Amino acid sequence: MIPAQFEYAAPVSIPDALALLRSNPDAKILSGGQSLIPLIKFRLAQPALLVDINNIGGLDYIRAQDGWLKIGALVREADLEDSALVRRSYPLLYDTTLSVADPLVRNRATLAGNLAHADPANDHPATMLAYRAEVVATGVNISRVIPIDDFFRGLFATSLAPDELLTEVRVPMPKPRSGGAYLKMERKVGDFATAGVAVQLNLDAAGKIEQIGIGLTNVGLQALRAKRSEDALRGALPDAKGIERAARLAQEDCDPASDLRGSVEYKRNLVRVLTMRAIEKAIERAKGM
Amino acid sequence: MEKVTININGADYSAEVEPRLLLVHFIRENANLTGTHVGCDTTSCGACTILLDGKPVKSCTMFAVQANGKHLTTVEGLAQNGKLSPVQEGFHEKHGLQCGFCTPGMMLTSVAFLKKNPNPTEGEIRWAISGNLCRCTGYVNIVEAVKYAAEKMKESNQ
């Protein structure tokens, strides 16, 4: 497939990239490109200018700092997979990165791009909701921190301004007795989720759930927070009945569409089952089992 | 138009290209290296897999301008001095192909994988090649070919 013509620029600094974004209202940022380039090939997207940020140095860091895991905009999925820190302390993020597309795509695709693209079928948005993550948006004169709940604004839409660059993703460092899990039903490797559920929680000394985040993938116009399910479990000593009830609330609160991957009824039921299993797995991990 | 120079298998190829030119077309049409195949053209099949600075990526999902100044390896770069690489030998010995269309991509993914994991389990091999589709073999002999290559590489390192 031959894409439509576009101008191309490969700046080496963030200010240069921002100036280019300002110079053309039809500019688009090219990062890993594993979603954008297929869209351009199908001519579903026809940006006038591609601002390739891959040559900007210093954006490929993964570091624990000030209570956050800070992940730079050019960290690839494969970097997360290879990070001992992520594998050891961020099982939800590790699960999620392994379920994105396939190993070849993961060598290019970035976490920041996965969020900025804001496809409800992408895996990281639900995970970042579960973590209560933040993203850093860098603009010409100022950068701002956006809580993840204020970031997604519907189908392929975010609260980033056209001349802002998502430069960093911040995941809170887990408290003691924390655990998380991402469960995704996909028809085959590389397919989008029929549905996916991300859970992150921590237990107090008595074994009660202190904090819990639950995010849902591809069952709405954007990644959804299963708020009523979270509320049902927060402060509770988790038992089978309570987990089942929380899962039923997620089944009611999600908003899937019927498509080739399944009917609305099927997907709602899938959300119930995956929510239950993801909570159980997160608790097991929190207990160090 | 953008001037790009891309090193492929140790040789530099320079051309003036449109930014929209896909890397796979640069490899096939500007460098005349047609071992890299265009399969699905939609980031699914992995027939266009090449090594970009040592990492396997889908060359239908990159623009040639993005590879400016980079080092690529294609299937033509695997054999050294007329001698097949261990992975190529494995695919030959274990008959890891039928029609052969997916084979260049399959082998390049395997080369990068065995460098990272020289002692893989069958499950790890299947996971590693999960971004490369084969419509003929059912994968059994491909997995055998990768196992053969791993053994061969261990022998030659001893």
Chai-1 contact restraints between the chains, C-beta under 6 A:
chainA,res_idxA,chainB,res_idxB,connection_type,confidence,min_distance_angstrom,max_distance_angstrom,comment,restraint_id
A,M1,B,D41,contact,1.0,0.0,6.0,A-B,restraint_1
A,P3,B,R20,contact,1.0,0.0,6.0,A-B,restraint_2
A,Q5,B,R20,contact,1.0,0.0,6.0,A-B,restraint_3
A,Y8,B,P19,contact,1.0,0.0,6.0,A-B,restraint_4
A,Y8,B,V65,contact,1.0,0.0,6.0,A-B,restraint_5
A,Q34,B,T61,contact,1.0,0.0,6.0,A-B,restraint_6
A,I37,B,T61,contact,1.0,0.0,6.0,A-B,restraint_7
A,P38,B,T43,contact,1.0,0.0,6.0,A-B,restraint_8
A,D102,B,S130,contact,1.0,0.0,6.0,A-B,restraint_9
A,D102,B,G131,contact,1.0,0.0,6.0,A-B,restraint_10
A,P103,B,G131,contact,1.0,0.0,6.0,A-B,restraint_11
A,L104,B,G46,contact,1.0,0.0,6.0,A-B,restraint_12
A,L104,B,P56,contact,1.0,0.0,6.0,A-B,restraint_13
A,L104,B,V57,contact,1.0,0.0,6.0,A-B,restraint_14
A,L104,B,K58,contact,1.0,0.0,6.0,A-B,restraint_15
A,L104,B,G131,contact,1.0,0.0,6.0,A-B,restraint_16
A,N107,B,K55,contact,1.0,0.0,6.0,A-B,restraint_17
A,N107,B,V57,contact,1.0,0.0,6.0,A-B,restraint_18
A,R108,B,V57,contact,1.0,0.0,6.0,A-B,restraint_19
A,V189,B,S130,contact,1.0,0.0,6.0,A-B,restraint_20
